[in-house]
Amino acid sequence: MTDTSTPGQEPHAEPIDAHFEPAPDPLPANAKAAGPGWGGVAVAAIAAVLLGAAGGIFGRDLIVPQTSAALDQQLADLTAQQAEFERRLTEMPEASDELSSLIGEVSNNSRKLNELLASGAGIPAVESLTARIDALERIEPGEGATPAEALRTITALEARLSAMEQAAATAAAAPVAAPEPQAEPEKDRQAEAALALSAIESAARRGTGFEADYRALRAAAPGNQTVRRLAPYVSGVPTTSRLQADFTTMRAAVTAAGKTDAAAEQPQSQLSWLNRVFGDAVTVRPANKRENPVVATLDTASKALAAGDLSASVKALATLEGNAARAAQDWTREANRRITLEAVLEDVRLSLIEPEN
């Protein structure tokens, strides 16, 4: 047993029973502690690098997508704002130059307006008023009319004005008499009559109406009774060429009517069917009898019309009788109107040259 009490203390009353084991042998001085080694450190480093790369590649899309779109939008907005600021900065010098020019023009106009208003020049009303004021100021007290004379002048002017107003009112209330017609010069009326007759003759040659020209001729020659003979023909009369064209149709009708008259007068012959079939192209008559008078009359009228002798043609047709005469009646009436119109126009022309008494 051992005594473990420290100096200055009383010793334990009971002894301590302790067992001691032998201590291990100490390590040599040059021995080193065992460890994992440099190879393990290298493997751990490579593994860490691989894990970091994998996290960067595969974890970026899981963490950054939402924030990346927002950042792109913000960057785009900032870029647009920067471009707008640059544009405004570029336009500011031009705008400032235009604004300066406008400000200068407004200032000049304002200055000119103030000068005009101050001087009154350039404004007619102001100039007139200024001239009147200057004239009044130049009048001396002893010059011009006295107030009494001026008052008398004003009173006289007022009286004259009242008289003029009364005369105007009276004239407006009184009925206005129609101006007396003045006789036109004889030469002017003759010229108007000649023009109207020329227009009537032109219309007659065309076969058209001439009512307006007839009224003008009546007005130009009111006392000429021959002019009144034109009244039945103002609606128009067929021309000679139109009558020549209508003669063929009339001839066929007259020929057919003449055959009807002949058939009624004599019995049917064995060759009468030729007349019905061929008409005017073939004429059949007995050898011991004369030619059909209707056909002979039409031939005579046709030759006269071809020669321009309308009167002879009408005179030849006047020998027709019965149904043949009635078939030629319309054509004959129009032909007579043409003949009469030409005769009346000649008489009117002579009456204008030699006025009637």
C-alpha positions in Angstrom: 0.0 0.0 0.0 1.0 3.6 -0.5 0.2 6.7 1.2 -1.4 9.2 -1.2 -2.1 12.0 1.2 -0.7 15.3 0.4 1.6 17.0 2.7 -0.2 19.0 5.3 -3.2 16.7 5.4 -3.8 14.0 7.8 -3.4 10.5 6.5 -6.4 8.3 5.6 -7.5 6.2 8.3 -7.9 3.2 6.0 -5.3 2.0 3.7 -6.1 2.0 -0.2 -5.9 -1.3 -1.9 -4.7 -0.6 -5.5 -3.7 -2.9 -8.3 -1.3 -1.7 -11.0 -0.7 -3.1 -14.5 2.4 -2.7 -16.4 2.4 0.2 -19.0 3.0 -0.5 -22.7 6.3 -0.1 -24.2 7.0 3.4 -25.6 7.2 3.9 -29.4 10.5 4.4 -31.0 11.5 7.9 -31.6 11.6 7.7 -35.4 8.2 5.9 -35.8 5.3 7.7 -37.7 1.5 7.4 -37.3 -0.3 5.3 -39.9 -2.8 7.3 -42.3 -4.9 7.0 -45.4 -2.2 8.3 -47.8 -2.0 10.6 -50.8 -3.9 8.2 -53.1 -7.1 8.4 -51.0 -6.9 12.2 -51.0 -6.6 12.3 -54.8 -9.6 10.0 -55.2 -11.7 12.1 -52.8 -10.8 15.3 -54.7 -11.8 13.7 -58.1 -15.1 12.5 -56.7 -15.8 16.0 -55.3 -15.1 17.6 -58.7 -17.3 15.1 -60.5 -20.1 15.7 -58.1 -19.8 19.5 -58.5 -19.9 19.3 -62.3 -22.9 17.1 -62.3 -24.7 19.4 -60.0 -23.9 22.4 -62.2 -25.1 20.7 -65.4 -28.2 19.0 -64.2 -29.2 21.3 -61.3 -29.1 24.6 -63.3 -32.4 23.9 -65.1 -34.1 23.0 -61.9 -33.1 26.1 -60.0 -32.6 29.0 -62.6 -35.5 28.7 -65.2 -38.0 31.0 -63.4 -35.4 33.6 -62.5 -33.7 33.5 -66.0 -36.9 34.5 -67.9 -37.6 37.4 -65.5 -34.0 38.6 -65.8 -34.2 38.4 -69.6 -37.3 40.6 -69.6 -35.7 43.1 -67.3 -32.7 43.2 -69.5 -34.8 43.8 -72.6 -36.7 46.6 -70.8 -33.5 48.2 -69.8 -32.1 48.0 -73.3 -35.3 49.6 -74.8 -35.2 52.4 -72.2 -31.6 53.0 -73.0 -32.3 53.2 -76.7 -35.2 55.7 -76.1 -33.0 57.9 -73.9 -30.3 57.9 -76.6 -32.9 58.9 -79.2 -34.2 61.7 -77.1 -30.7 62.9 -76.4 -30.1 62.9 -80.2 -33.3 64.9 -81.0 -32.9 67.4 -78.2 -30.5 69.7 -80.2 -32.9 69.8 -83.2 -35.9 70.5 -81.1 -34.2 73.2 -79.2 -33.1 74.9 -82.4 -36.7 74.9 -83.8 -38.1 76.1 -80.4 -35.5 78.9 -80.4 -36.5 79.9 -83.9 -40.2 79.9 -83.1 -39.6 81.9 -79.9 -37.7 84.5 -82.0 -40.5 84.8 -84.6 -43.1 85.2 -81.9 -41.0 87.9 -80.2 -40.6 89.8 -83.5 -44.3 89.6 -84.3 -45.2 90.8 -80.9 -42.8 93.7 -81.1 -44.2 94.7 -84.5 -47.8 94.5 -83.3 -47.0 96.6 -80.3 -45.4 99.2 -82.6 -48.4 99.2 -84.9 -50.8 99.6 -82.1 -48.7 102.4 -80.6 -48.4 104.3 -83.9 -51.7 103.4 -85.6 -49.9 103.0 -89.0 -51.1 100.2 -91.3 -54.7 100.1 -89.8 -57.1 102.0 -92.1 -59.7 102.7 -89.4 -57.0 104.1 -87.1 -55.4 106.1 -89.9 -58.8 107.6 -91.0 -59.6 108.5 -87.4 -56.2 110.1 -86.9 -56.5 112.1 -90.1 -59.9 113.4 -89.0 -58.6 114.3 -85.6 -55.7 116.1 -87.1 -58.0 118.1 -89.5 -60.2 119.1 -86.6 -57.2 120.2 -84.6 -55.9 122.3 -87.4 -59.2 124.4 -87.6 -58.7 127.7 -86.1 -61.5 129.3 -84.1 -62.1 132.0 -86.6 -62.1 129.7 -89.7 -65.0 127.7 -91.2 -68.7 128.0 -90.5 -70.2 129.1 -87.3 -72.3 126.7 -85.2 -75.4 128.4 -86.4 -74.5 128.0 -90.1 -73.6 124.4 -89.5 -77.0 123.8 -87.8 -78.8 125.4 -90.7 -76.9 123.2 -93.2 -77.7 120.1 -91.2 -81.4 121.0 -91.1 -81.5 121.6 -94.9 -79.8 118.2 -95.5 -82.3 116.5 -93.2 -85.2 118.1 -95.1 -83.8 117.0 -98.5 -83.3 113.5 -97.2 -86.9 113.3 -96.0 -88.2 114.5 -99.4 -86.1 111.9 -101.1 -87.5 109.1 -98.9 -91.1 110.3 -99.5 -90.5 110.3 -103.3 -89.0 106.8 -103.2 -92.0 105.5 -101.2 -94.5 107.1 -103.6 -92.7 105.6 -106.6 -92.7 102.2 -105.1 -96.4 102.3 -104.4 -97.4 103.6 -107.8 -98.0 100.9 -110.5 -95.3 100.7 -113.1 -96.6 101.3 -116.6 -95.4 98.9 -119.2 -92.9 100.6 -121.6 -94.4 101.4 -125.0 -93.3 99.1 -127.7 -90.9 100.7 -130.1 -91.1 100.0 -133.7 -88.2 97.9 -134.8 -86.2 99.2 -137.8 -87.5 97.9 -141.1 -84.1 96.4 -142.0 -83.9 94.4 -138.9 -87.4 92.9 -139.5 -86.5 92.0 -143.0 -83.4 90.3 -141.9 -85.3 88.2 -139.3 -87.9 87.3 -141.9 -85.3 86.2 -144.3 -83.6 84.0 -141.7 -86.9 82.4 -140.6 -87.8 81.7 -144.3 -84.4 80.1 -144.9 -84.9 77.8 -141.9 -88.4 76.8 -143.1 -87.1 76.0 -146.6 -84.3 73.8 -145.0 -86.8 71.9 -142.9 -89.1 71.4 -145.9 -86.2 69.9 -147.9 -85.6 67.5 -145.0 -89.3 66.7 -144.5 -89.3 67.9 -140.9 -91.6 70.3 -139.1 -90.9 74.0 -138.8 -93.5 75.4 -136.3 -91.0 77.5 -134.3 -89.6 79.1 -137.5 -93.1 79.7 -138.8 -93.9 81.7 -135.6 -90.7 83.7 -136.0 -91.6 84.5 -139.6 -95.1 85.6 -138.5 -93.5 87.9 -135.9 -91.1 89.4 -138.4 -93.8 90.0 -141.0 -97.0 90.4 -139.0 -98.9 92.0 -141.9 -98.0 89.4 -144.6 -101.1 87.3 -145.4 -99.1 84.9 -147.6 -97.1 83.7 -144.7 -100.3 82.3 -143.1 -100.7 79.9 -146.0 -97.8 77.9 -144.5 -99.8 77.0 -141.4 -101.3 73.6 -142.7 -97.8 72.3 -143.3 -95.9 73.2 -140.1 -95.9 69.6 -139.0 -93.9 68.5 -142.0 -94.4 67.1 -145.5 -92.8 64.0 -147.1 -89.9 64.8 -149.5 -89.9 63.9 -153.2 -87.4 61.1 -152.5 -89.6 59.7 -149.9 -92.6 59.7 -152.3 -90.5 57.9 -154.9 -89.6 55.2 -152.4 -93.3 54.8 -151.4 -94.4 54.6 -155.1 -93.5 51.0 -155.4 -95.7 50.0 -152.5 -98.5 52.1 -153.8 -98.2 50.6 -157.3 -98.5 47.1 -156.0 -101.7 48.0 -154.1 -103.2 49.8 -157.1 -102.4 46.9 -159.4 -104.1 44.4 -157.1 -107.1 46.7 -156.8 -107.3 47.1 -160.6 -107.3 43.4 -161.1 -110.2 43.2 -158.6 -112.1 45.8 -160.6 -111.4 44.0 -163.9 -112.4 40.6 -162.5 -115.7 42.1 -161.4 -116.3 43.5 -164.9 -115.5 40.4 -167.0 -115.8 36.6 -166.4 -112.8 34.5 -165.4 -110.7 33.3 -168.3 -108.6 30.2 -168.4 -105.4 32.3 -168.1 -106.6 34.5 -165.2 -104.6 32.5 -162.7 -101.4 33.9 -164.3 -102.4 37.4 -163.2 -103.1 36.2 -159.6 -99.8 34.4 -159.4 -97.4 36.8 -161.1 -99.2 40.0 -160.5 -97.7 43.0 -162.3 -94.8 41.0 -163.7 -97.0 39.2 -166.2 -99.9 40.8 -168.0 -102.3 38.6 -169.8 -105.0 40.0 -172.1 -106.9 38.7 -175.0 -105.2 39.3 -178.4 -108.2 41.3 -179.7 -108.3 43.7 -176.7 -106.3 46.8 -175.6 -103.7 46.9 -172.7 -104.9 47.1 -169.1 -105.6 50.9 -168.4 -104.4 50.6 -164.8 -101.0 49.3 -165.7 -100.7 52.0 -168.4 -101.5 54.7 -165.9 -99.0 53.4 -163.4 -96.3 53.3 -166.1 -97.0 56.9 -167.0 -96.9 58.1 -163.4 -93.7 56.2 -162.7 -91.9 57.8 -165.7 -93.0 61.3 -164.7 -91.9 60.7 -161.1 -88.5 59.4 -162.2 -88.0 62.6 -164.2 -88.8 64.7 -161.1 -92.2 65.9 -162.4 -94.3 65.3 -159.4 -97.3 67.2 -160.8 -97.4 65.1 -164.0 -97.3 61.9 -161.9 -100.2 63.0 -159.8 -102.1 64.1 -162.9 -101.6 60.6 -164.4 -102.9 58.9 -161.3 -106.0 61.1 -161.4 -107.4 59.0 -164.2 -107.7 55.9 -162.0 -111.2 54.7 -161.0 -112.8 52.5 -158.4 -110.7 50.5 -156.1 -107.5 51.4 -157.9 -108.2 55.1 -157.3 -108.8 54.5 -153.6 -105.5 52.5 -153.3 -103.6 55.5 -154.7 -105.4 58.0 -152.6 -102.9 58.3 -149.7 -99.9 58.6 -151.9 -101.6 61.2 -154.1 -102.7 63.3 -151.1 -99.1 63.5 -149.7 -97.8 64.3 -153.2 -100.3 67.1 -153.5 -99.1 68.5 -150.1 -95.6 68.5 -151.3 -96.6 70.3 -154.6 -98.6 72.9 -152.6 -95.9 73.5 -150.0 -93.3 74.3 -152.7 -95.7 76.7 -154.4 -96.5 78.5 -151.1 -92.8 78.8 -150.3 -92.2 80.5 -153.6 -95.1 82.9 -153.0 -93.8 83.7 -149.5 -90.3 84.4 -150.9 -91.7 86.8 -153.5 -94.0 88.5 -150.9 -91.0 89.3 -148.7 -89.0 90.7 -151.7 -92.0 92.8 -152.8 -94.1 93.6 -149.6 -97.8 93.5 -150.0 -99.8 96.7 -150.0 
